[in-house]
Amino acid sequence: MSATAGERRPYGTRRYVPIADHGLIGDLRTVALVGTDGTIDWYCCPSFDSPSVFAAILDAERGGCFELAAAVPARTKQFYFPDTNVLITRFFTEEGVGEVQDFMPVPGAADREGRHRLIRRVLCVRGSMPFRTRVAPRFEYGTRPHTLHLAGGTAVFDAGTVALALTATVPLAGEGQDVRAGFKLAEGEAAVFALDQVGGDVPPRGCAGAEAEERFTATVRYWRRWLASSRYRGRWREMVHRSALTLKLLTYEPTGAIVAAPTTSLPEEIGGERNWDYRHVWVRDAAFCVYALLRLGFTEEAKAFMGFVSRHISPGDGSGSGPLQIMYGIDGRRDLAEQELSHLEGHLGSAPVRVGNAAADQLQLDIYGALIDSVYLYDKWAEPISSEQWENVCALVDWVCAHWDQPDEGIWETRGGRRNFLYSRLMCWVAIERAVRMANRRGLPADLGRWLTSRDAIYRRIMSRCWSPERRAFVQQEEGDVLDAAVLMMPLSKFIAPTDPKWLSTLDSLTGELVSDSLVHRYDPRASPDGLRGDEGTFSICSFWYVESLTRAGRLDEATLAFEKMLTYANHLGLYAEEIGRTGEQQGNFPQAFTHLALISAAFNLDRALG
């Protein structure tokens, strides 16, 4: 992916960097967003869902940040070290060229002390260049004060509940609760900054230039070795592999969890209220991730998520909304109470900022299909599931057979009341149909008579109540007339033939009403109120579903053009947020797993169809 230029910003006047103007680094525990100007705008420690340390992307004044840039006006470009998640931000000035290498070493057996580091290595590659840095942590989303202990090249920021140590190979100076440094490098010279969580058995420890070089090499080796397992050799290898690397960054290795996105409250509309915390494990999103990773040959990640499912997602521990929650914490916890952080202004003033997610208490029947489909694919492509896992599948399918005809909040998590959504019915059909396939293929015990009766009843319900003769299309909900991009999953899930006349008519209706230059809206919130104010952008996952639907319908020229257009909406690194705004800007949490897994699926199927 080609690099892009960042805009010039005089020191001290920085406000908000656009969502898309960021790269992502991580260590399979947490991540950091690094702006094209060299500033870390988002970092939670020690895990994805921990309170933020740097959150300038949500409040430029109170959120905290880690600035590191040329001390003179500079043009910037940003790219990933090839085939890795090591991010490089370059600075071009009249006197020279410098770069910042940002990475987080992935913990391994050699890290006996449990040290987790964020390393920023600064190099001057041509001429000479002055640099400056300001490290201004703001703990607990900017609510918890901290003390600063500074000695030589080490600064310890201690907030009581968590402490971070910044070590540097250049002198540091205190400024209130913050730390600053200014230094000049000649060609070939380097400086290193390392940020560690410290306390207990992990004391502050410097990171010399030689160690930074060794960690850089080891981190590059880790990511390249991991990516080498990919079986994809198609036309869009660079974009597919960047998406795979991004999905890997969104995995929480200690439990096998996969988060929907590593951020919270990045707005779906600037100034709007559609701001949500995505740092949790959505059963739907994570299950679809398993499909995408299995497609590419990454079976270990699928196995790890199946372990998470077995340990934390049990049919017997549900609530009144069903045997499963729609989402869990990365450690499997169920309590994800939502609260608003009124002291933060939100990205570009888009309040409220939320942590936790009240949608955890919703009924979303489609998650059963997503989960059981991932189990089916794992059983087929990776390794046979265990007898205990099969018993859990049977319990879930039996529950679906008894409850599939309930109204629910649906895939889009509407807050305007439960309805009889087509997509929820569709995925209940998938849950039963995939379980039937497993039972037949492996000769596993199952109440096939009941399952088949329920499966066929769902099929007939969709065909009779979700088809609108007036619209000549399948619609959002029973007896309705509103179009919804979620129905694009009908041929993708093999519910209906991709060339069925009713489906082709639906595809044409969706194209005419919800599609604009390859970009696809979920639905029209004015025609189908969802309980929230404001508008939203187009949903990128729906755009890639659209590409795959065109592909399966045999409309390959249209599919290829729509796919290539979608690639132009990626940011300079090949990353996507949840939505695309009116003028092509990225909106919503960033980067989003749902979008990247759909890109992988669309690319895989389109490439295979093109031959």
C-alpha positions in Angstrom: 0.0 0.0 0.0 1.5 3.3 -1.0 2.3 5.9 1.6 0.5 9.2 1.9 1.6 12.7 2.9 0.5 14.1 6.3 -0.3 17.8 6.6 2.0 20.3 8.2 1.1 21.3 11.7 3.0 23.9 13.7 4.0 22.6 17.1 1.5 23.5 19.8 -1.5 24.0 17.5 -2.4 20.4 17.0 -6.1 19.5 17.3 -7.7 16.4 15.7 -6.2 14.2 13.2 -8.8 12.5 10.9 -9.7 9.0 11.8 -8.2 7.6 8.6 -4.8 9.4 9.2 -3.7 6.7 11.6 -1.8 3.4 11.6 -2.1 0.6 14.0 0.5 -1.3 16.0 -0.1 -3.9 18.7 1.2 -6.9 20.7 -1.9 -9.2 20.7 -2.9 -7.7 24.1 -3.6 -4.1 23.2 -2.9 -1.6 20.4 -1.9 2.0 19.7 -3.0 4.3 17.0 -0.2 6.5 15.5 -1.2 9.5 13.5 0.5 10.5 10.3 2.2 13.4 12.3 3.9 10.9 14.6 1.6 11.2 17.6 0.1 8.3 19.5 -3.5 9.3 19.8 -5.0 6.2 21.4 -3.5 3.6 23.7 -5.1 1.5 26.5 -2.9 -0.4 29.0 -2.5 -3.2 29.6 -5.3 -4.6 27.3 -7.8 -3.6 24.6 -10.6 -2.7 27.1 -8.4 -1.1 29.8 -9.0 2.6 30.5 -7.0 4.8 28.1 -3.6 6.3 28.8 -3.6 8.3 25.5 -6.9 9.3 24.1 -6.3 12.5 22.2 -8.4 11.1 19.4 -11.4 11.5 21.7 -10.4 14.8 23.4 -7.4 16.7 22.0 -6.9 18.7 25.3 -7.7 16.2 28.0 -7.2 12.8 26.4 -3.4 12.6 26.6 -0.9 11.8 23.8 2.7 10.8 22.9 4.1 13.3 20.4 7.2 12.4 18.5 8.1 14.4 15.3 10.5 16.6 13.5 11.0 19.9 15.4 10.8 21.9 12.1 8.2 22.0 9.4 8.1 18.7 7.6 6.1 16.6 5.2 5.3 13.2 6.4 4.5 9.8 4.9 3.6 6.6 6.7 3.9 2.9 5.7 4.2 -0.6 7.1 7.5 -2.4 7.0 6.6 -5.0 4.3 4.5 -7.9 5.5 4.5 -6.8 9.2 2.7 -4.7 11.7 5.7 -2.5 12.2 4.8 1.1 11.4 7.2 3.7 10.0 6.4 7.4 9.8 8.9 9.4 7.7 9.6 13.1 8.0 11.0 15.1 5.0 12.6 18.5 5.7 14.9 20.8 3.8 17.9 19.6 5.9 17.3 15.9 6.0 15.0 12.8 6.2 14.1 11.0 9.4 11.8 8.3 10.5 10.1 6.9 13.5 9.7 3.1 13.7 6.8 2.2 16.0 6.2 -1.4 17.1 5.2 -3.5 20.1 7.2 -6.7 20.5 4.9 -9.7 20.8 5.4 -11.4 24.1 6.9 -14.9 23.9 8.6 -17.5 26.0 11.7 -15.3 26.3 9.8 -12.6 28.1 9.9 -14.3 31.5 9.3 -11.1 33.4 6.1 -10.4 31.6 7.3 -7.1 30.2 5.1 -5.5 27.5 6.7 -2.6 25.6 5.9 0.0 23.1 9.1 1.0 21.3 9.6 4.1 19.3 13.0 4.1 17.4 13.9 7.4 15.8 16.5 7.5 13.0 18.0 10.1 10.7 18.5 8.5 7.3 19.7 11.5 5.4 21.3 14.9 6.3 20.4 16.0 9.8 17.2 16.7 11.7 16.0 18.1 15.0 13.3 16.1 16.8 11.0 16.9 19.7 8.8 14.7 21.9 6.1 15.3 24.5 4.7 12.4 26.5 1.5 13.4 28.3 -0.4 10.4 29.7 -3.9 10.9 31.1 -4.9 7.8 33.0 -8.4 6.4 33.4 -9.8 8.2 30.4 -8.2 11.4 31.7 -9.8 11.3 35.2 -7.0 10.0 37.4 -4.1 12.2 38.3 -0.6 10.8 38.4 2.8 11.7 39.8 6.0 12.0 37.8 9.4 10.6 39.0 12.2 11.6 36.7 15.8 10.5 36.9 18.2 10.7 34.0 16.7 8.9 31.0 13.8 7.3 33.0 10.4 8.8 33.8 7.9 7.0 35.8 4.2 8.1 35.5 2.4 6.6 38.6 -1.4 6.8 38.8 -1.6 4.4 41.7 -3.7 1.7 39.9 -1.2 1.6 37.0 2.3 2.9 36.4 4.2 3.4 33.2 7.9 3.9 32.7 9.4 5.9 29.8 13.0 5.2 29.1 15.0 7.1 26.5 18.5 7.3 25.1 18.3 11.1 25.1 17.9 13.4 28.2 14.3 13.9 29.4 12.9 17.0 31.1 9.8 17.3 33.3 7.1 19.8 32.6 4.4 19.5 35.3 3.0 15.9 34.9 4.5 15.6 31.4 7.9 14.9 29.9 9.5 16.7 27.0 12.7 16.2 25.1 14.5 17.9 22.2 17.4 16.4 20.3 19.2 16.5 17.0 20.3 13.5 15.0 22.9 13.3 12.2 22.7 10.9 9.3 23.0 7.3 10.7 22.3 8.3 14.3 19.3 7.0 16.3 17.4 7.5 19.5 15.1 5.1 21.3 12.0 5.6 23.5 10.4 2.7 25.3 7.2 2.7 27.3 6.5 -0.1 29.7 3.9 -0.9 32.2 5.8 -1.4 35.5 5.1 -2.6 39.0 5.3 -5.8 40.9 8.1 -7.9 39.3 8.5 -5.6 36.4 10.9 -2.7 37.2 11.8 0.1 34.9 14.5 -1.0 32.4 16.1 1.0 29.7 16.1 0.0 26.0 19.5 0.6 24.5 20.0 1.0 20.8 21.2 -2.6 20.4 18.2 -4.0 22.2 15.8 -1.9 20.1 17.5 -3.2 17.0 17.2 -6.8 18.2 13.5 -6.3 19.2 12.8 -4.7 15.8 14.3 -7.7 14.0 12.4 -10.1 16.2 9.1 -8.3 15.7 9.6 -8.3 11.9 10.5 -11.9 12.0 7.4 -12.8 14.1 4.9 -11.1 11.7 6.6 -12.4 8.5 6.6 -16.0 9.9 2.9 -15.7 10.8 1.9 -14.3 7.4 3.9 -17.0 5.6 1.1 -19.4 6.6 -1.4 -17.7 4.3 -2.5 -19.8 1.4 -3.8 -16.8 -0.6 -2.0 -16.2 -3.9 -4.7 -14.2 -5.7 -4.8 -10.8 -7.4 -5.3 -8.6 -4.3 -2.6 -10.2 -2.1 -1.4 -7.0 -0.6 -4.9 -5.8 0.5 -5.9 -9.3 1.7 -2.7 -9.8 3.7 -3.0 -6.3 5.2 -6.5 -7.3 6.3 -5.3 -10.5 7.7 -2.5 -8.8 9.7 -5.1 -6.3 11.0 -7.4 -9.1 12.1 -4.5 -10.7 13.9 -3.8 -7.4 15.7 -7.4 -7.5 17.0 -7.0 -10.9 18.7 -6.4 -11.1 22.4 -3.9 -14.0 22.6 -4.3 -14.9 26.3 -7.9 -16.0 25.7 -8.3 -16.3 21.9 -10.9 -13.5 21.9 -11.3 -11.3 18.8 -12.5 -7.7 19.3 -14.8 -5.9 16.9 -12.5 -2.9 16.8 -9.8 -1.5 19.2 -11.4 1.8 19.8 -14.5 3.3 21.4 -16.8 6.1 20.4 -15.3 7.2 17.1 -18.4 8.7 15.5 -20.5 7.2 12.7 -21.5 10.8 12.0 -19.4 13.9 13.0 -21.3 15.6 15.8 -23.8 12.7 16.1 -24.6 10.4 19.0 -23.9 7.0 17.2 -20.7 6.5 19.2 -20.1 3.0 20.6 -17.5 0.9 22.4 -16.3 -1.9 20.2 -13.5 -3.3 22.4 -15.4 -6.4 23.1 -16.0 -9.8 21.6 -19.1 -9.8 19.4 -20.1 -13.4 18.8 -21.1 -12.5 15.2 -18.0 -10.6 14.3 -15.5 -13.0 15.8 -17.3 -16.0 14.2 -17.0 -14.3 10.8 -13.4 -13.6 11.5 -12.9 -17.3 12.0 -14.3 -17.9 8.5 -12.0 -15.3 6.9 -8.9 -16.6 8.7 -9.7 -20.3 7.9 -10.1 -19.3 4.2 -6.5 -18.1 4.3 -5.1 -21.1 6.2 -4.8 -19.6 9.7 -6.1 -22.5 11.7 -4.4 -21.6 15.0 -6.4 -18.4 15.4 -9.6 -20.4 14.7 -8.6 -23.0 17.3 -7.9 -20.3 19.9 -11.4 -18.7 19.3 -13.0 -22.2 19.6 -11.2 -22.5 22.9 -12.7 -19.1 24.0 -16.1 -20.3 23.0 -15.8 -23.5 24.9 -14.6 -21.8 28.1 -16.8 -18.7 28.1 -19.8 -19.2 25.8 -21.9 -21.9 27.3 -25.5 -22.6 26.4 -26.4 -23.0 30.1 -25.3 -19.6 31.5 -27.6 -17.2 29.5 -30.0 -14.6 30.6 -33.6 -13.7 29.6 -32.3 -12.7 26.1 -31.3 -16.2 25.3 -28.7 -18.8 26.1 -25.9 -16.6 24.7 -25.1 -12.9 25.0 -24.3 -11.2 21.8 -21.0 -10.0 23.2 -18.5 -10.8 25.9 -15.4 -9.1 27.5 -12.0 -10.3 26.1 -11.7 -12.3 29.3 -15.2 -13.8 28.9 -16.9 -11.6 31.4 -20.6 -10.9 30.8 -21.0 -7.5 32.5 -20.4 -4.8 29.9 -22.5 -2.0 31.5 -22.5 1.1 29.4 -21.6 4.5 30.8 -21.0 8.0 29.3 -17.8 9.9 29.9 -19.2 13.4 29.9 -15.8 15.0 30.6 -14.5 14.1 27.2 -15.7 16.1 24.2 -15.5 13.3 21.7 -13.8 13.2 18.3 -14.3 16.6 16.7 -17.0 17.3 19.4 -18.9 14.1 18.8 -20.4 13.3 22.2 -21.2 11.2 24.1 -18.1 9.1 24.6 -19.2 5.7 25.8 -17.4 2.8 27.5 -19.2 -0.5 27.8 -22.1 -1.4 25.6 -25.7 -1.8 26.5 -26.4 -3.8 23.4 -24.9 -6.8 25.4 -28.4 -7.2 26.8 -30.2 -7.3 23.4 -31.7 -10.3 21.8 -30.0 -10.8 18.4 -31.0 -14.2 17.0 -28.5 -14.1 14.1 -25.5 -14.8 16.4 -26.5 -18.4 16.6 -26.1 -18.9 12.8 -22.8 -17.0 12.8 -21.4 -19.1 15.7 -22.6 -22.5 14.5 -21.4 -21.7 10.9 -17.9 -21.0 12.3 -18.0 -24.3 14.2 -19.1 -26.1 11.1 -16.2 -24.6 9.1 -13.7 -25.3 11.8 -14.9 -28.9 11.9 -14.6 -29.2 8.1 -11.4 -27.3 7.4 -9.3 -27.5 10.6 -10.1 -30.4 13.0 -13.2 -32.3 14.2 -14.9 -30.7 17.1 -15.1 -32.7 20.4 -18.1 -34.6 21.7 -18.6 -31.9 24.4 -18.6 -29.2 21.7 -21.2 -31.1 19.7 -23.4 -31.4 22.8 -23.2 -27.6 23.1 -24.1 -27.2 19.4 -27.1 -29.4 19.9 -28.3 -27.4 22.9 -28.0 -24.2 20.9 -29.8 -25.6 17.9 -32.6 -27.0 20.1 -33.0 -23.5 21.6 -33.1 -22.0 18.1 -35.8 -24.4 17.0 -37.9 -23.3 19.9 -37.3 -19.5 19.6 -36.5 -18.6 16.0 -39.8 -16.8 15.5 -39.3 -14.2 18.2 -38.8 -10.5 17.3 -35.4 -9.2 18.2 -33.1 -6.1 17.9 -31.3 -7.6 14.8 -27.8 -7.4 13.4 -27.8 -3.6 13.4 -28.6 -3.4 17.1 -31.5 -1.0 16.7 -32.7 0.8 19.8 -36.2 1.3 18.6 -37.8 -1.9 19.7 -37.8 -5.6 18.6 -39.0 -6.6 15.1 -39.3 -9.7 12.9 -36.1 -9.1 10.9 -35.4 -11.2 7.8 -31.7 -11.4 8.6 -32.4 -12.9 12.1 -34.6 -15.6 10.5 -32.0 -16.2 7.8 -29.2 -16.9 10.3 -31.4 -19.1 12.5 -31.9 -21.2 9.3 -28.1 -21.2 8.9 -27.6 -22.4 12.5 -29.9 -25.4 12.0 -28.7 -26.2 8.4 -25.0 -26.2 9.3 -25.7 -28.4 12.3 -27.6 -30.9 10.1 -24.6 -30.9 7.8 -22.3 -31.8 10.6 -24.6 -34.5 11.9 -24.9 -36.1 8.5 -21.2 -35.8 7.6 -19.9 -37.3 10.8 -22.9 -39.5 11.8 -23.4 -37.5 15.0 -26.5 -38.0 17.2 -29.1 -35.3 16.6 -32.9 -34.7 16.7 -32.9 -34.4 12.9 -36.7 -34.7 12.6 -37.2 -31.6 14.8 -34.3 -29.8 13.2 -35.4 -30.3 9.7 -39.0 -29.3 10.5 -37.8 -26.0 12.0 -35.3 -25.4 9.2 -38.0 -25.8 6.6 -40.5 -23.7 8.5 -38.0 -20.8 8.6 -37.4 -21.1 4.9 -41.1 -20.9 4.2 -41.6 -18.0 6.6 -38.9 -16.0 4.8 -40.3 -16.8 1.4 -43.9 -16.0 2.3 -43.6 -13.0 4.7 -40.2 -11.3 3.7 -40.8 -11.1 0.0 -42.5 -8.0 -1.2 -44.4 -8.4 -4.5 -44.7 -4.6 -4.7 -41.0 -4.0 -4.3 -40.0 -7.2 -6.1 -37.5 -7.7 -3.4 -36.8 -9.4 -0.1 -37.2 -6.7 2.6 -35.9 -5.9 6.0 -38.7 -7.4 8.1 -41.8 -9.5 7.8 -44.7 -7.8 6.0 -42.5 -4.7 5.5 -41.4 -2.7 2.5 -38.0 -1.3 3.6 -34.8 -2.5 1.9 -31.9 -3.6 4.0 -28.4 -4.5 2.9 -28.3 -7.4 5.4 -30.3 -9.4 2.9 -27.1 -9.6 0.8 -26.2 -12.5 3.0 -29.0 -14.6 1.5 -26.9 -16.0 -1.4 -23.6 -15.8 0.6 -25.1 -18.2 3.2 -26.5 -20.5 0.5 -30.1 -19.9 1.5 -31.0 -18.9 -2.1 -29.3 -19.5 -5.4 -27.3 -16.4 -6.4 -29.0 -16.5 -9.8 -32.6 -17.1 -8.5 -34.9 -14.6 -10.3 -36.3 -13.3 -6.9 -32.7 -12.7 -5.7 -31.6 -11.0 -8.9 -34.6 -8.7 -8.6 -33.7 -8.0 -5.0 -30.1 -7.3 -6.0 -31.3 -4.8 -8.7 -33.5 -3.1 -6.1 -30.7 -2.8 -3.6 -28.4 -1.4 -6.3 -31.0 1.3 -7.2 -31.8 2.4 -3.7 -29.0 1.7 -1.3 -25.8 1.7 -3.5 -23.8 4.8 -4.5 -20.5 4.4 -6.3 -20.0 0.9 -4.9 -20.8 2.2 -1.4 -23.8 0.6 0.3 -26.1 2.0 3.0 -27.5 -0.4 5.6 -31.0 0.9 5.3 -32.8 4.2 5.3 -33.3 5.2 9.0 -36.1 7.6 8.0 -38.1 4.8 6.5 -37.2 2.4 9.3 -36.6 4.4 12.5 -33.9 2.8 14.7 -34.3 4.8 17.9 -31.3 7.0 17.3 -31.0 10.6 15.9 -28.9 11.6 13.0 -27.6 10.0 9.8 -24.7 7.7 9.2 -22.3 6.8 6.4 -22.3 3.8 4.2 -21.3 0.5 5.8 -18.1 -0.9 4.3 -19.0 -4.5 5.2 -22.2 -4.2 3.2 -20.1 -2.9 0.2 -18.0 -6.0 0.3 -21.1 -8.2 0.7 -22.4 -6.4 -2.4 -19.2 -7.3 -4.3 -19.5 -10.9 -3.3 -23.2 -11.0 -4.3 -22.4 -9.6 -7.8 -19.6 -12.2 -8.0 -21.9 -15.1 -7.2 -24.5 -13.8 -9.6 -21.9 -14.0 -12.4 -21.8 -10.2 -12.9 -18.0 -10.2 -12.7 -17.3 -6.9 -14.5 -19.6 -5.1 -12.1 -18.1 -7.0 -9.1 -14.5 -6.2 -10.1 -15.3 -2.5 -10.7 -17.1 -2.2 -7.3 -14.3 -4.0 -5.5 -11.6 -1.8 -7.1 -13.6 1.3 -6.2 -13.9 0.1 -2.6 -10.1 -0.2 -2.4 -9.8 3.5 -3.1 -11.7 4.2 0.1 -9.1 2.5 2.3 -6.7 4.7 4.1 -3.1 5.1 3.1 -2.2 1.8 4.9 -5.1 -0.3 3.6 -7.1 0.1 6.8 -10.9 0.7 7.0 -13.1 2.1 9.7 -16.7 0.9 10.0 -18.2 3.5 7.6 -17.5 5.8 4.7 -18.9 9.3 4.8 -20.3 11.5 2.0 -17.0 12.7 0.7 -15.0 9.5 1.3 -13.9 10.1 4.8 -13.6 7.2 7.3 -16.2 7.2 10.1 -16.8 5.0 13.1 -14.4 2.8 15.1 -11.1 2.0 13.5 -10.0 -0.3 12.1 -13.0 -2.6 12.1 -12.7 -6.4 12.0 -16.1 -6.8 10.2 -14.9 -4.7 7.2 -11.6 -6.5 6.9 -13.0 -10.0 7.1 -15.6 -9.1 4.4 -12.8 -7.7 2.2 -11.0 -11.1 2.5 -14.1 -13.0 1.6 -14.9 -10.8 -1.4 -11.4 -10.9 -2.7 -11.1 -14.7 -2.3 -14.4 -15.4 -4.1 -14.0 -12.8 -6.8 -10.4 -14.0 -7.6 -11.6 -17.6 -7.8 -14.5 -16.6 -10.1 -12.2 -14.6 -12.4 -10.0 -17.7 -12.8 
